[in-house]
């Protein structure tokens, strides 16, 4: 089981989400789609708590260590034969496009195995390798033995066992730099802007003050990166890029001129 709702639901208010879920086809017994969507949406705007995780090498880390930049979080179980692999491979494509548009250094990705004890660090390493995910900003982790229920509740992630594995909601949680869930994106696949645009909001939402010249140029490049529906990819709008740089140059020159004039007036008064 996986994409219980299309990615477009993230654009709807909570009452419309419930309405669409009510009209959706019935799912396997035991999995309440409407309750899963309500729980998922209820997590938006709430902080993710302190959780101890173990990465593929056996190193223990805290989820709070990811604060300071946005992070994309999804849940899988390594014994899944279709939905989790399909969703992971599509997410890898989406992350690749997000890296080109926003810069790999500006966000992180975290895939969490929820089926303990089977989703061990070794199993998560094997899962990543089988599906070709090898990115420096993407980690595959296992939660602590007693922490799965609290962890999944924080993310609004629902799952129930069935005869062949699990029925579960398929979602990517976009967590902001403060550790709060900013948006949920649903489905095994989705239109790239549903993921990248909210992520861009978080990346560019931090103030420009304190950025060096290289960082400021990178921020401008991100602002000038636009989605091309024809190709399904992001590209830099160089006309907009040059226009912004020109505007900043004129503005900076005006500030220097005004400051120089003020300094001259002060010097005349002192003399």
N, C-alpha and C positions, 0 to 999 in steps of 0.2 A: 504494500500500500504506500501511497505517497501523496502526490499533489491533490489534496482534497478540495482545493479551491484555486482558481486562476490568479495569477499575479496581479491582475487589475483590481482585485479586492482591496489592495493596500491604498487605493485612491479614494475609497468610499468611507463615509463616516460609520461609526460603530453600528447604528441602527440599520443601515443599509447592508452592512456585512452580514448581520443576522438574517435579514430578509433574503439575501441571495442564497445563504446557506440553507434556509428553509425550503427554497425551491430546487435545491440540488438533488441529484439522484441519491437514493438510500445507499449507505455504505455497509460494509460487513458488520454483522451483529457484534456488539461489544464496543464499537468505536462510534462515539457520538460526535458527528461532524460539527453540529452547531455549538456544542460545549467546547470543542477543540478550538474553534474560531474565537469564541468569546474569551477563553483563557489566553489565547495568543494575543489578541488585541488589548486585553487588560494589562499586559506586561509593558505596553508602550508607555514611555515616560517615567518608568520606575527604574531605580538603580539595581544593578546586579550585585549580589552580596559577595562576601569573601568565600572563595572556593579553592581548595587545593587540587591541583591537577598534576598528572605525570606525563611527560612528553615521550617521544619514541625512543629516546636514549635512556629512559629511567630517571631523568632529572625531574625533581619536584618543583612546581612553580605555583604561584598564586594568580588568580584571574585579575586581581588588582594590579599586577605587574604590567598589564596591557593598557593601563590608564595613561593618558597623554596624547593618544592618537585614536582615531576610530578603528573599530575592529568588526569584522564580519564573522558571525558565529553560526554554524550549522551542526545538526546532530545526525549521526548515522549509526547503524550496527553492522559490523563487519561481515556477518553471515548473510546479509541481504544480497539477493542475486540479481535484482533489477533496479528498483527505484533509487536506492542509495548510490549505487555505481553511476546510474544515469545522471542523477542530480549532481553528483560530485564532478563528473566530467564536464557537464555544462557549466557548473560554477567555476571550474578551472578556466574555461574560455572567457567567462564574464570577468573573472579576476584579471586575466591577461589584458583584456580591453581596458579595465579600470586602471591598471598599472600604466598603460600607454597614455591614458587621458589625465591621470592624477598624480602619477609617480608612485612606484612601489614603496618608497620610504615614507609615504604619508598615511598608510593604513596597514593593518595586519589582518590575517585570516586565521580562524581557529575552528577545527573540526573535532567534535567531541563524540566519542563512542559511549552509548548509554547502556549497552547490554553487558553488564559485568556478571561473572568474571571473564567472559569470553572476549570482550573488547579490551584486551591487555595492551600495554605499550608495544609489544612485539606485533600483535594483531593489527594495531593501528598503523605501524610502520609498513607491514605487508599490504594493507589496504591502500595506503598512499602510493606505494610502489606499483601495485597492480594497475592502478588507474592513472599512472603517469604524472602524479603531482609532486613536484620537487622545486619549490619556490622558497627563497630565504625568509619571506614574510608570512609563510603559511605553516602552521604547526598542527599536528594530529595528536590528540591527548586522550588520556583516560581519567575519569573522575575518581575520587576516593570511594571506597567500598560503601560507606554509609551516606554518601552525599548526593546520590543520583536524584532522589526525589526532590530535594531542596534546589538542586541545580536546575533541573528541568522546569520546576515551578517558577523560578526566577525568570526564565526565558519564555514562559508560556508555551512550552513544548509538551504535547500530549502523545502518549503511546499506550497501546494495549497488546498483550500477547495473543497470537492466534496459532493455529495448528502448524503453520509454515514459518513462523517468525514473529513479526509485529505489524500491526496496523498503526500508522503514525502520521502526523501532519508533516508535510515537507515545507520547511521554511528556512530562510536566512534572516537572522536578526542583525540589524545594523546598530551597533552600540557606539555611543559618542565618547569623546575623550574623557568625560567625567564618569563613565561607567553606567550611563543610563541608556535604556533601549530607545532608539530614535525612530525606527521603522521596522516592520516585518514585511518580507517579500516571500510570496508563496509559489509553490509549484516546482516540478522537475526542470522546467525551463521557463523563461520569461523574457519580455523585451528588455534589452540592456538598460535603457534609461530608468526603469523601475528600481534598479540597484544603484547605478552610477550617479544619478542626479541627487538622491538623498545623501550619498557618500560625498559628493562634491560640496553640498551645502555644509557638511561638517568640516571638510578640509579647508574650505575658503572662509569659514565663519570666524576663524581666529583673527585677532587684530593684526594689521600690518606692522604696527609699532614693534620695534625690536628685531625685525627681520633684516638680515644683511642684504646686499645688492643681489647676490645670486638667489637667495630665497625669495626676494621680492619679484625677480624675473620669473621664477618658477610659478609663483602665485598668479602672475599675470598670464602666463602660458595656460594654466589650468582654467582661468576665467574665459580664455579665448578658445578653448577646446569645445567643439560643438558636435552633436550627433548627426550623422548622415543616414537617414532612413533608407536611402537607395542601396548603400553598401552594408548597412547594419553595423557600422563602425564609427568611432570618434575620430575627428581630425581637427587640426589647428586652423582657425580662421585667421590667416595671416593679415588680411586687411584690417580686421578688428584689433589684432595684436599691434600692428604699426600705429593705428589710430590711438590706442591707449598709451603707447610709449610716447607718441608725439605730444599728446595732451599732458602727460606727466612732465615731459621736458619743458613745455611752455610754462606749466604751473610752477615747476622748480625754478626756472629762470626768472619768473616774475617775483617769486619769494626772495631770491638772491638780490634782485634789483631793489626791492623795497627795503630789505635789510641793509644793503649798502648805502642807500639814501638816508636811512635813519641814523646809521653810524656817522655819516658825514655831518648831519645836522647837529648831532651831539658833540662832535669834534669842534664845530664852529662856535657853539655856545660856550664850551670850555675855554676857547681862545678869547 
